[in-house]
Amino acid sequence: MQIIRNRLMVNQIPRFGFKYLNDSTFLNEDHLQIQKAALDFAKEKMQPYSAEWDKKHHFPKDVLRELAAMGFSTIYVKQESGGVGLDRLTASVIFEALSYGDVTTTAYLTIQNMCAYMVDQFGNEEQKQTWIPRFGTFDAFASYCLTEPNSGSDSKNMKTFAKKDGNDYVINGSKCFISGGSVSDVYLLMCKTSEKDVSCIIVEKGTPGLSFGKLEDKMGWNASPTAMVLFDNVRVPQSNLLGKEGYGFKMAMSALDGGRINIASCSLGGASYAFDLTKDYLHDRKQFGQPLAQFQGLQFKFADMATNLVTSRLIVRQAAQMIDNNHPDKTLYSAMAKRYATDSCFNVANEALQLHGGYGYLREYQIERIVRDLRVHQILEGTNEIMKVIISRNLLK
């Protein structure tokens, strides 16, 4: 907390994104101060450059390191482990605010936080001392490797295997859709260590046999590199095992609840920016002798956009609070929040594009980039169809 508070000079409660909403639901004064710091940074250091990053496929490492200096790369890592020690609700507020400046960069920041959290929760003291300080400064960029070419939602069917050989593991297999692939310095790999067991192993870039596919040419998230990560007889010491053998799925699931809240929060920030751009456009653009804001049909669309944003924010914050309280239904509500918020926020951005008419389709007006960036949020961290499976199973068991 002190790392962040040192940067705060707050004289008023911010109204994030929405001009009409006193954004204090679930939040105390500390939350609001941190939100103000994150939003100021997003507007000054991210928003003016996000279109260029997208166009040039530029990964802004310098900006991520500035965010790390604010304490935003180890948000919910315990203070005694070298982190900031905040809760999931605060993290959600931070990621929402930063995504108002750039969705893609913030989404990568959530992955760095997740990797740091996993080392903090399951690593031994040597692993914590080695990696958390480096994650905390972005001296080391981290990637999380779960998905495989033939194993997406069916993650238990993964084929990547780590076989013991003396004091080492020898790893063979591949992972796909890895954010930071080829750029990151360390990879937290989920792989089989027996026919039934999945474990997590730390693999450093530069290890012989570790290689990468081409950078993927994506619809969105262009400011963040994505590539396959390939393992061909990659040999690492058994001391690189994170946690215990066979704990991989337990570790993955503990990270996924929070990851779903994080990506939903990124959707909120991007959709909020699209909403604000649309509000200004409706006042400025005139047709048939009056501003678009005077047309009732467009007013109705705008009202629905606002309602969807507010309800999305509420369910995301409720789910974050349930994770903080270790509520028995935290997985259920995290799935609900992820499904609802990522669907609704994409629809908000898409409606924003429609209300901009032909201008919305031009890169200059930024809306199309937000639409592209938010679309993938309905797929990653578990597709929204899988979220419905989780929700129904929890309710019907």
KOLVO-609745 format. One record per residue (C-alpha): x, y negated, z negated; residue in three letters; residue number from 0. Coordinates in steps of 0.001 Angstrom, whole numbers. Last residue first. Example, Ala and Ser with C-alpha at 12.3 -4.5 7.8 and 13.67 -1.06 7.14 Angstrom:
% residues 2
<u: 13670 v: 1060 w: -7140 aa: SER i: 1>
<u: 12300 v: 4500 w: -7800 aa: ALA i: 0>
***
This chain:
% residues 397
<u: -25491 v: 29680 w: 8077 aa: LYS i: 396>
<u: -27787 v: 27525 w: 10214 aa: LEU i: 395>
<u: -26501 v: 24030 w: 9374 aa: LEU i: 394>
<u: -22815 v: 24874 w: 9449 aa: ASN i: 393>
<u: -23142 v: 26929 w: 12616 aa: ARG i: 392>
<u: -25162 v: 24174 w: 14295 aa: SER i: 391>
<u: -22585 v: 21482 w: 13530 aa: ILE i: 390>
<u: -19573 v: 23564 w: 14535 aa: ILE i: 389>
<u: -21220 v: 24597 w: 17815 aa: VAL i: 388>
<u: -22215 v: 20991 w: 18482 aa: LYS i: 387>
<u: -18603 v: 19907 w: 17923 aa: MET i: 386>
<u: -17572 v: 22618 w: 20412 aa: ILE i: 385>
<u: -19740 v: 20867 w: 23025 aa: GLU i: 384>
<u: -18112 v: 17579 w: 22028 aa: ASN i: 383>
<u: -14785 v: 19078 w: 22981 aa: THR i: 382>
<u: -12341 v: 19689 w: 20146 aa: GLY i: 381>
<u: -9759 v: 17081 w: 19174 aa: GLU i: 380>
<u: -9803 v: 16157 w: 22883 aa: LEU i: 379>
<u: -12793 v: 16247 w: 25232 aa: ILE i: 378>
<u: -15203 v: 13394 w: 24395 aa: GLN i: 377>
<u: -12172 v: 11236 w: 23611 aa: HIS i: 376>
<u: -11074 v: 11704 w: 27239 aa: VAL i: 375>
<u: -13679 v: 9213 w: 28465 aa: ARG i: 374>
<u: -12524 v: 6413 w: 26180 aa: LEU i: 373>
<u: -9438 v: 5517 w: 28218 aa: ASP i: 372>
<u: -11216 v: 5441 w: 31572 aa: ARG i: 371>
<u: -14100 v: 3296 w: 30294 aa: VAL i: 370>
<u: -11629 v: 970 w: 28560 aa: ILE i: 369>
<u: -9669 v: 598 w: 31790 aa: ARG i: 368>
<u: -12840 v: -192 w: 33755 aa: GLU i: 367>
<u: -13708 v: -2982 w: 31310 aa: ILE i: 366>
<u: -10397 v: -4800 w: 31784 aa: GLN i: 365>
<u: -11788 v: -7632 w: 33975 aa: TYR i: 364>
<u: -8704 v: -7756 w: 36195 aa: GLU i: 363>
<u: -8964 v: -4032 w: 36876 aa: ARG i: 362>
<u: -12059 v: -4639 w: 38978 aa: LEU i: 361>
<u: -15069 v: -2335 w: 38603 aa: TYR i: 360>
<u: -16635 v: -4574 w: 35973 aa: GLY i: 359>
<u: -16566 v: -7421 w: 38474 aa: TYR i: 358>
<u: -18970 v: -5495 w: 40694 aa: GLY i: 357>
<u: -21676 v: -5678 w: 38032 aa: GLY i: 356>
<u: -20432 v: -6853 w: 34629 aa: HIS i: 355>
<u: -23551 v: -5366 w: 33042 aa: LEU i: 354>
<u: -22664 v: -1992 w: 34542 aa: GLN i: 353>
<u: -19147 v: -2107 w: 33095 aa: LEU i: 352>
<u: -20545 v: -2917 w: 29660 aa: ALA i: 351>
<u: -22966 v: -26 w: 30088 aa: GLU i: 350>
<u: -19981 v: 2279 w: 30614 aa: ASN i: 349>
<u: -18234 v: 861 w: 27551 aa: ALA i: 348>
<u: -21341 v: 1420 w: 25415 aa: VAL i: 347>
<u: -21800 v: 4916 w: 26864 aa: ASN i: 346>
<u: -18207 v: 5774 w: 25952 aa: PHE i: 345>
<u: -18925 v: 4462 w: 22466 aa: CYS i: 344>
<u: -22013 v: 6628 w: 22120 aa: SER i: 343>
<u: -20352 v: 9869 w: 23210 aa: ASP i: 342>
<u: -17214 v: 9291 w: 21138 aa: THR i: 341>
<u: -19249 v: 8174 w: 18116 aa: ALA i: 340>
<u: -21798 v: 10983 w: 18146 aa: TYR i: 339>
<u: -19504 v: 13942 w: 18694 aa: ARG i: 338>
<u: -16712 v: 12721 w: 16420 aa: LYS i: 337>
<u: -19095 v: 11690 w: 13656 aa: ALA i: 336>
<u: -21032 v: 14950 w: 13764 aa: MET i: 335>
<u: -17821 v: 17008 w: 13769 aa: ALA i: 334>
<u: -16463 v: 15005 w: 10839 aa: SER i: 333>
<u: -19800 v: 15441 w: 9075 aa: TYR i: 332>
<u: -19707 v: 19221 w: 9342 aa: LEU i: 331>
<u: -16022 v: 19415 w: 8408 aa: THR i: 330>
<u: -16563 v: 17218 w: 5329 aa: LYS i: 329>
<u: -19516 v: 19268 w: 4095 aa: ASP i: 328>
<u: -17781 v: 20554 w: 946 aa: PRO i: 327>
<u: -16762 v: 16969 w: 73 aa: HIS i: 326>
<u: -13025 v: 16528 w: -364 aa: ASN i: 325>
<u: -13690 v: 12961 w: -1592 aa: ASN i: 324>
<u: -11326 v: 11462 w: 979 aa: ASP i: 323>
<u: -12759 v: 13745 w: 3657 aa: ILE i: 322>
<u: -16265 v: 12608 w: 2675 aa: MET i: 321>
<u: -15149 v: 8973 w: 2929 aa: GLN i: 320>
<u: -13969 v: 9547 w: 6471 aa: ALA i: 319>
<u: -17322 v: 11154 w: 7322 aa: ALA i: 318>
<u: -19232 v: 8144 w: 5976 aa: GLN i: 317>
<u: -16956 v: 5771 w: 7854 aa: ARG i: 316>
<u: -17519 v: 7590 w: 11130 aa: VAL i: 315>
<u: -21282 v: 7780 w: 10557 aa: ILE i: 314>
<u: -21499 v: 4043 w: 9899 aa: LEU i: 313>
<u: -19305 v: 3021 w: 12816 aa: ARG i: 312>
<u: -21349 v: 5059 w: 15258 aa: SER i: 311>
<u: -24585 v: 3533 w: 13934 aa: THR i: 310>
<u: -23175 v: 37 w: 14441 aa: VAL i: 309>
<u: -21857 v: 723 w: 17926 aa: LEU i: 308>
<u: -25053 v: 2402 w: 19093 aa: ASN i: 307>
<u: -27153 v: -496 w: 17818 aa: THR i: 306>
<u: -24956 v: -3054 w: 19565 aa: ALA i: 305>
<u: -25130 v: -1209 w: 22883 aa: MET i: 304>
<u: -28899 v: -809 w: 22545 aa: ASP i: 303>
<u: -29312 v: -4550 w: 21993 aa: ALA i: 302>
<u: -27162 v: -5280 w: 25049 aa: PHE i: 301>
<u: -29339 v: -3076 w: 27223 aa: LYS i: 300>
<u: -32469 v: -4829 w: 25920 aa: PHE i: 299>
<u: -30925 v: -8256 w: 26537 aa: GLN i: 298>
<u: -30154 v: -7174 w: 30091 aa: LEU i: 297>
<u: -33822 v: -6423 w: 30729 aa: GLY i: 296>
<u: -34793 v: -9681 w: 29029 aa: GLN i: 295>
<u: -32753 v: -11892 w: 31319 aa: PHE i: 294>
<u: -31515 v: -14994 w: 29481 aa: GLN i: 293>
<u: -28043 v: -13572 w: 28774 aa: ALA i: 292>
<u: -27501 v: -13384 w: 32534 aa: LEU i: 291>
<u: -27216 v: -17156 w: 32494 aa: PRO i: 290>
<u: -29815 v: -19079 w: 34532 aa: GLN i: 289>
<u: -30336 v: -20433 w: 38056 aa: GLY i: 288>
<u: -31117 v: -17194 w: 39864 aa: PHE i: 287>
<u: -27859 v: -15675 w: 38594 aa: GLN i: 286>
<u: -25354 v: -17161 w: 36155 aa: LYS i: 285>
<u: -22307 v: -15566 w: 34546 aa: ARG i: 284>
<u: -20889 v: -17315 w: 31484 aa: ASP i: 283>
<u: -23270 v: -16189 w: 28722 aa: HIS i: 282>
<u: -23497 v: -12584 w: 29889 aa: LEU i: 281>
<u: -19721 v: -12540 w: 30415 aa: TYR i: 280>
<u: -18985 v: -13621 w: 26841 aa: ASP i: 279>
<u: -21208 v: -10872 w: 25432 aa: LYS i: 278>
<u: -19680 v: -8386 w: 27839 aa: THR i: 277>
<u: -16144 v: -9084 w: 26694 aa: LEU i: 276>
<u: -17321 v: -8631 w: 23121 aa: ASP i: 275>
<u: -18907 v: -5261 w: 23891 aa: PHE i: 274>
<u: -15871 v: -4026 w: 25800 aa: ALA i: 273>
<u: -13728 v: -4939 w: 22789 aa: TYR i: 272>
<u: -16100 v: -3105 w: 20472 aa: SER i: 271>
<u: -16058 v: -62 w: 22757 aa: ALA i: 270>
<u: -12273 v: 147 w: 22504 aa: GLY i: 269>
<u: -12283 v: -186 w: 18725 aa: GLY i: 268>
<u: -15093 v: 2290 w: 18176 aa: LEU i: 267>
<u: -13502 v: 4870 w: 20466 aa: SER i: 266>
<u: -10261 v: 4612 w: 18480 aa: CYS i: 265>
<u: -12276 v: 5287 w: 15328 aa: SER i: 264>
<u: -13742 v: 8422 w: 16915 aa: ALA i: 263>
<u: -10170 v: 9510 w: 17678 aa: ILE i: 262>
<u: -9178 v: 9065 w: 14037 aa: ASN i: 261>
<u: -12276 v: 10743 w: 12612 aa: ILE i: 260>
<u: -11634 v: 13780 w: 14779 aa: ARG i: 259>
<u: -7996 v: 13842 w: 13751 aa: GLY i: 258>
<u: -9020 v: 13791 w: 10087 aa: GLY i: 257>
<u: -11091 v: 16931 w: 10470 aa: ASP i: 256>
<u: -8428 v: 18369 w: 12788 aa: LEU i: 255>
<u: -5523 v: 18182 w: 10328 aa: ALA i: 254>
<u: -6974 v: 20604 w: 7796 aa: SER i: 253>
<u: -8087 v: 22813 w: 10683 aa: MET i: 252>
<u: -4589 v: 22976 w: 12125 aa: ALA i: 251>
<u: -3005 v: 23780 w: 8762 aa: MET i: 250>
<u: -5463 v: 26581 w: 8049 aa: LYS i: 249>
<u: -4952 v: 27777 w: 11588 aa: PHE i: 248>
<u: -1190 v: 27881 w: 11196 aa: GLY i: 247>
<u: -1031 v: 29494 w: 7763 aa: TYR i: 246>
<u: 35 v: 32895 w: 9134 aa: GLY i: 245>
<u: 3660 v: 32399 w: 8185 aa: GLU i: 244>
<u: 4000 v: 29884 w: 5396 aa: LYS i: 243>
<u: 4463 v: 26119 w: 5459 aa: GLY i: 242>
<u: 6356 v: 24654 w: 8396 aa: LEU i: 241>
<u: 8772 v: 27229 w: 9800 aa: LEU i: 240>
<u: 11972 v: 25441 w: 10816 aa: ASN i: 239>
<u: 13880 v: 27436 w: 8143 aa: SER i: 238>
<u: 13401 v: 30407 w: 10455 aa: GLN i: 237>
<u: 16156 v: 28890 w: 12587 aa: PRO i: 236>
<u: 15259 v: 27939 w: 16175 aa: VAL i: 235>
<u: 15830 v: 29829 w: 19430 aa: ARG i: 234>
<u: 13878 v: 28867 w: 22539 aa: VAL i: 233>
<u: 13703 v: 31946 w: 24732 aa: ASN i: 232>
<u: 11886 v: 29936 w: 27410 aa: ASP i: 231>
<u: 9457 v: 27488 w: 25788 aa: PHE i: 230>
<u: 7655 v: 24960 w: 27992 aa: LEU i: 229>
<u: 5907 v: 21744 w: 26939 aa: VAL i: 228>
<u: 3408 v: 20516 w: 29520 aa: MET i: 227>
<u: 3189 v: 16765 w: 29931 aa: ALA i: 226>
<u: 1374 v: 13627 w: 28792 aa: THR i: 225>
<u: 2971 v: 10180 w: 28543 aa: PRO i: 224>
<u: 974 v: 7401 w: 26820 aa: SER i: 223>
<u: 322 v: 4073 w: 28527 aa: ALA i: 222>
<u: -1759 v: 5830 w: 31182 aa: ASN i: 221>
<u: -4379 v: 6986 w: 28666 aa: TRP i: 220>
<u: -6782 v: 7175 w: 31600 aa: GLY i: 219>
<u: -7593 v: 9184 w: 34726 aa: MET i: 218>
<u: -4306 v: 11033 w: 34451 aa: LYS i: 217>
<u: -1225 v: 11724 w: 36551 aa: ASP i: 216>
<u: 530 v: 14232 w: 34296 aa: GLU i: 215>
<u: 4245 v: 13777 w: 33664 aa: LEU i: 214>
<u: 5933 v: 16778 w: 35213 aa: LYS i: 213>
<u: 6512 v: 19846 w: 33114 aa: GLY i: 212>
<u: 8849 v: 19949 w: 30151 aa: PHE i: 211>
<u: 11738 v: 21996 w: 28836 aa: SER i: 210>
<u: 12860 v: 23800 w: 25686 aa: LEU i: 209>
<u: 15244 v: 26663 w: 26501 aa: GLY i: 208>
<u: 18151 v: 25139 w: 24579 aa: PRO i: 207>
<u: 16958 v: 22773 w: 21818 aa: THR i: 206>
<u: 17272 v: 19220 w: 23129 aa: GLY i: 205>
<u: 13996 v: 18066 w: 21650 aa: LYS i: 204>
<u: 13474 v: 19538 w: 18206 aa: GLU i: 203>
<u: 11102 v: 22409 w: 17434 aa: VAL i: 202>
<u: 9204 v: 22582 w: 14135 aa: ILE i: 201>
<u: 7215 v: 25806 w: 13748 aa: ILE i: 200>
<u: 3565 v: 26223 w: 12777 aa: CYS i: 199>
<u: 2140 v: 29703 w: 12340 aa: SER i: 198>
<u: -609 v: 31822 w: 13868 aa: VAL i: 197>
<u: -1072 v: 35384 w: 12649 aa: ASP i: 196>
<u: -3009 v: 38189 w: 14309 aa: LYS i: 195>
<u: -645 v: 39736 w: 16859 aa: GLU i: 194>
<u: 2303 v: 38379 w: 14912 aa: SER i: 193>
<u: 4149 v: 35056 w: 14799 aa: THR i: 192>
<u: 1672 v: 33453 w: 17216 aa: LYS i: 191>
<u: 2193 v: 29768 w: 17963 aa: CYS i: 190>
<u: 1310 v: 26249 w: 16805 aa: MET i: 189>
<u: 4244 v: 23974 w: 17577 aa: LEU i: 188>
<u: 5033 v: 20705 w: 15813 aa: LEU i: 187>
<u: 7264 v: 19112 w: 18434 aa: TYR i: 186>
<u: 10130 v: 16694 w: 17706 aa: VAL i: 185>
<u: 11849 v: 13916 w: 19655 aa: ASP i: 184>
<u: 8864 v: 12884 w: 21740 aa: SER i: 183>
<u: 9297 v: 11755 w: 25338 aa: VAL i: 182>
<u: 9036 v: 15047 w: 27252 aa: SER i: 181>
<u: 5452 v: 15581 w: 25987 aa: GLY i: 180>
<u: 4319 v: 12504 w: 24087 aa: GLY i: 179>
<u: 715 v: 13623 w: 24256 aa: SER i: 178>
<u: 678 v: 17337 w: 25052 aa: ILE i: 177>
<u: -1929 v: 18298 w: 27649 aa: PHE i: 176>
<u: -350 v: 21745 w: 27965 aa: CYS i: 175>
<u: 1584 v: 24230 w: 25840 aa: LYS i: 174>
<u: 3796 v: 27039 w: 27084 aa: SER i: 173>
<u: 5207 v: 30376 w: 26045 aa: GLY i: 172>
<u: 8304 v: 31963 w: 24550 aa: ASN i: 171>
<u: 9874 v: 31349 w: 21148 aa: ILE i: 170>
<u: 12801 v: 33159 w: 19523 aa: VAL i: 169>
<u: 12665 v: 32696 w: 15755 aa: TYR i: 168>
<u: 15917 v: 32855 w: 13837 aa: ASP i: 167>
<u: 17532 v: 34485 w: 10825 aa: ASN i: 166>
<u: 17921 v: 37816 w: 12595 aa: GLY i: 165>
<u: 15541 v: 37799 w: 15527 aa: ASP i: 164>
<u: 11947 v: 37054 w: 14594 aa: LYS i: 163>
<u: 9525 v: 36623 w: 17480 aa: LYS i: 162>
<u: 7678 v: 33348 w: 18108 aa: ALA i: 161>
<u: 4808 v: 33745 w: 20565 aa: PHE i: 160>
<u: 2888 v: 31392 w: 22860 aa: THR i: 159>
<u: -148 v: 33378 w: 24005 aa: LYS i: 158>
<u: -3061 v: 31506 w: 22427 aa: MET i: 157>
<u: -6354 v: 33381 w: 22117 aa: ASN i: 156>
<u: -7092 v: 31912 w: 18699 aa: LYS i: 155>
<u: -7279 v: 28514 w: 20422 aa: SER i: 154>
<u: -10478 v: 29345 w: 22295 aa: ASP i: 153>
<u: -11318 v: 25636 w: 22772 aa: SER i: 152>
<u: -8238 v: 25368 w: 24966 aa: GLY i: 151>
<u: -6385 v: 28609 w: 25605 aa: SER i: 150>
<u: -5565 v: 29420 w: 29224 aa: ASN i: 149>
<u: -3232 v: 26470 w: 29944 aa: PRO i: 148>
<u: -2383 v: 26139 w: 26221 aa: GLU i: 147>
<u: -3553 v: 23685 w: 23570 aa: THR i: 146>
<u: -1808 v: 23503 w: 20165 aa: LEU i: 145>
<u: 1335 v: 21359 w: 20343 aa: CYS i: 144>
<u: 1442 v: 18232 w: 18155 aa: TYR i: 143>
<u: 3971 v: 15606 w: 19222 aa: SER i: 142>
<u: 6358 v: 13441 w: 17210 aa: ALA i: 141>
<u: 8504 v: 10370 w: 17888 aa: PHE i: 140>
<u: 11616 v: 10161 w: 15702 aa: ALA i: 139>
<u: 13148 v: 6837 w: 14676 aa: ASP i: 138>
<u: 9504 v: 5893 w: 14704 aa: PHE i: 137>
<u: 10064 v: 4267 w: 11294 aa: THR i: 136>
<u: 7737 v: 6499 w: 9263 aa: GLY i: 135>
<u: 8353 v: 9527 w: 11466 aa: PHE i: 134>
<u: 12067 v: 9290 w: 10643 aa: ARG i: 133>
<u: 11402 v: 8837 w: 6910 aa: PRO i: 132>
<u: 8929 v: 11771 w: 7025 aa: ILE i: 131>
<u: 11243 v: 14101 w: 8922 aa: TRP i: 130>
<u: 14337 v: 15057 w: 6946 aa: THR i: 129>
<u: 13192 v: 14361 w: 3391 aa: GLN i: 128>
<u: 9900 v: 16140 w: 4001 aa: LYS i: 127>
<u: 11606 v: 19097 w: 5665 aa: GLN i: 126>
<u: 14088 v: 19433 w: 2793 aa: GLU i: 125>
<u: 11321 v: 19187 w: 227 aa: GLU i: 124>
<u: 9251 v: 21925 w: 1811 aa: ASN i: 123>
<u: 6561 v: 21136 w: 4354 aa: GLY i: 122>
<u: 2842 v: 21839 w: 4035 aa: PHE i: 121>
<u: 1059 v: 18634 w: 3081 aa: GLN i: 120>
<u: 3776 v: 16073 w: 3837 aa: ASP i: 119>
<u: 4865 v: 17809 w: 7043 aa: VAL i: 118>
<u: 1247 v: 18015 w: 8170 aa: MET i: 117>
<u: 598 v: 14375 w: 7273 aa: TYR i: 116>
<u: 3616 v: 13209 w: 9274 aa: ALA i: 115>
<u: 2323 v: 15116 w: 12290 aa: CYS i: 114>
<u: -1137 v: 13588 w: 11872 aa: MET i: 113>
<u: 282 v: 10077 w: 11536 aa: ASN i: 112>
<u: 2303 v: 10457 w: 14727 aa: GLN i: 111>
<u: -838 v: 11740 w: 16451 aa: ILE i: 110>
<u: -2865 v: 8729 w: 15265 aa: THR i: 109>
<u: -171 v: 6423 w: 16669 aa: LEU i: 108>
<u: -653 v: 8074 w: 20077 aa: TYR i: 107>
<u: -4335 v: 7095 w: 19938 aa: ALA i: 106>
<u: -3341 v: 3557 w: 18988 aa: THR i: 105>
<u: -1175 v: 3218 w: 22069 aa: THR i: 104>
<u: -4009 v: 4472 w: 24262 aa: THR i: 103>
<u: -6817 v: 2357 w: 22819 aa: VAL i: 102>
<u: -5128 v: -1027 w: 23076 aa: ASP i: 101>
<u: -6036 v: -4271 w: 21301 aa: GLY i: 100>
<u: -9454 v: -3359 w: 19872 aa: TYR i: 99>
<u: -7796 v: 3 w: 19367 aa: SER i: 98>
<u: -5737 v: -1587 w: 16584 aa: LEU i: 97>
<u: -8868 v: -2495 w: 14619 aa: ALA i: 96>
<u: -10445 v: 942 w: 14940 aa: GLU i: 95>
<u: -7176 v: 2642 w: 14031 aa: PHE i: 94>
<u: -6767 v: 509 w: 10911 aa: ILE i: 93>
<u: -10370 v: 983 w: 9714 aa: VAL i: 92>
<u: -10108 v: 4736 w: 10236 aa: SER i: 91>
<u: -6833 v: 4831 w: 8289 aa: ALA i: 90>
<u: -8483 v: 2955 w: 5426 aa: THR i: 89>
<u: -11290 v: 5515 w: 5342 aa: LEU i: 88>
<u: -8755 v: 8317 w: 5463 aa: ARG i: 87>
<u: -7013 v: 7141 w: 2293 aa: ASP i: 86>
<u: -3778 v: 5260 w: 1685 aa: LEU i: 85>
<u: -496 v: 6679 w: 407 aa: GLY i: 84>
<u: 1991 v: 4502 w: 2289 aa: VAL i: 83>
<u: 4474 v: 7274 w: 2973 aa: GLY i: 82>
<u: 7852 v: 8200 w: 1496 aa: GLY i: 81>
<u: 6949 v: 11572 w: -19 aa: SER i: 80>
<u: 6215 v: 9981 w: -3404 aa: GLU i: 79>
<u: 3936 v: 7541 w: -1583 aa: GLN i: 78>
<u: 1809 v: 10359 w: -206 aa: LYS i: 77>
<u: 1323 v: 10417 w: 3572 aa: VAL i: 76>
<u: -2024 v: 8844 w: 4445 aa: TYR i: 75>
<u: -775 v: 5862 w: 6452 aa: ILE i: 74>
<u: 2544 v: 7257 w: 7616 aa: THR i: 73>
<u: 2857 v: 5447 w: 10968 aa: SER i: 72>
<u: 970 v: 2269 w: 9991 aa: PHE i: 71>
<u: 3326 v: 1031 w: 7284 aa: GLY i: 70>
<u: 3732 v: -2442 w: 8790 aa: MET i: 69>
<u: 7235 v: -1544 w: 9998 aa: ALA i: 68>
<u: 5653 v: 1435 w: 11754 aa: ALA i: 67>
<u: 3434 v: -937 w: 13716 aa: LEU i: 66>
<u: 6552 v: -2773 w: 14868 aa: GLU i: 65>
<u: 8025 v: 590 w: 15871 aa: ARG i: 64>
<u: 4902 v: 1330 w: 17896 aa: LEU i: 63>
<u: 5289 v: -2015 w: 19639 aa: VAL i: 62>
<u: 8881 v: -1227 w: 20609 aa: ASP i: 61>
<u: 7887 v: 2205 w: 21892 aa: LYS i: 60>
<u: 5438 v: 695 w: 24359 aa: PRO i: 59>
<u: 4925 v: 3631 w: 26792 aa: PHE i: 58>
<u: 4579 v: 1971 w: 30199 aa: HIS i: 57>
<u: 2417 v: 3636 w: 32835 aa: HIS i: 56>
<u: 2911 v: 488 w: 34960 aa: LYS i: 55>
<u: -800 v: -271 w: 35380 aa: LYS i: 54>
<u: -1785 v: 867 w: 31884 aa: ASP i: 53>
<u: 1029 v: -1010 w: 30178 aa: TRP i: 52>
<u: 154 v: -4084 w: 32260 aa: GLU i: 51>
<u: -3506 v: -3924 w: 31210 aa: ALA i: 50>
<u: -2520 v: -3476 w: 27550 aa: SER i: 49>
<u: -231 v: -6504 w: 27451 aa: TYR i: 48>
<u: -2425 v: -9336 w: 26115 aa: PRO i: 47>
<u: -4346 v: -6907 w: 23853 aa: GLN i: 46>
<u: -1311 v: -5397 w: 22135 aa: MET i: 45>
<u: 895 v: -7895 w: 20289 aa: LYS i: 44>
<u: -1366 v: -10826 w: 19421 aa: GLU i: 43>
<u: -4892 v: -9396 w: 19393 aa: LYS i: 42>
<u: -3858 v: -6010 w: 17995 aa: ALA i: 41>
<u: -1568 v: -7592 w: 15381 aa: PHE i: 40>
<u: -4378 v: -9837 w: 14148 aa: ASP i: 39>
<u: -6705 v: -6832 w: 14048 aa: LEU i: 38>
<u: -4272 v: -4764 w: 11990 aa: ALA i: 37>
<u: -3640 v: -7532 w: 9448 aa: ALA i: 36>
<u: -7369 v: -8300 w: 9157 aa: LYS i: 35>
<u: -8211 v: -4628 w: 8661 aa: GLN i: 34>
<u: -5616 v: -4434 w: 5883 aa: ILE i: 33>
<u: -7274 v: -7372 w: 4143 aa: GLN i: 32>
<u: -10745 v: -5920 w: 4628 aa: LEU i: 31>
<u: -9768 v: -2533 w: 3247 aa: HIS i: 30>
<u: -8195 v: -4153 w: 184 aa: ASP i: 29>
<u: -11340 v: -6247 w: -371 aa: GLU i: 28>
<u: -13587 v: -3179 w: -433 aa: ASN i: 27>
<u: -15144 v: -1360 w: 2522 aa: LEU i: 26>
<u: -18041 v: 1113 w: 2782 aa: PHE i: 25>
<u: -19931 v: -1451 w: 4912 aa: THR i: 24>
<u: -17937 v: -4692 w: 4918 aa: SER i: 23>
<u: -18190 v: -5722 w: 8568 aa: ASP i: 22>
<u: -20338 v: -8812 w: 8237 aa: ASN i: 21>
<u: -21883 v: -8374 w: 11671 aa: LEU i: 20>
<u: -22924 v: -11143 w: 14059 aa: TYR i: 19>
<u: -19659 v: -11945 w: 15840 aa: LYS i: 18>
<u: -18914 v: -8295 w: 16393 aa: PHE i: 17>
<u: -15359 v: -7205 w: 16986 aa: GLY i: 16>
<u: -14231 v: -7361 w: 13404 aa: PHE i: 15>
<u: -15789 v: -10079 w: 11332 aa: ARG i: 14>
<u: -12909 v: -10917 w: 9064 aa: PRO i: 13>
<u: -13384 v: -11800 w: 5389 aa: ILE i: 12>
<u: -11544 v: -15024 w: 4677 aa: GLN i: 11>
<u: -8302 v: -16375 w: 3260 aa: ASN i: 10>
<u: -5971 v: -13479 w: 3981 aa: VAL i: 9>
<u: -2175 v: -13693 w: 4045 aa: MET i: 8>
<u: -1080 v: -10087 w: 4315 aa: LEU i: 7>
<u: 2341 v: -8791 w: 5331 aa: ARG i: 6>
<u: 3538 v: -7680 w: 1900 aa: ASN i: 5>
<u: 223 v: -5892 w: 1485 aa: ARG i: 4>
<u: 1171 v: -3321 w: 4118 aa: ILE i: 3>
<u: 4364 v: -2045 w: 2559 aa: ILE i: 2>
<u: 2785 v: -2438 w: -892 aa: GLN i: 1>
<u: 0 v: 0 w: 0 aa: MET i: 0>
***
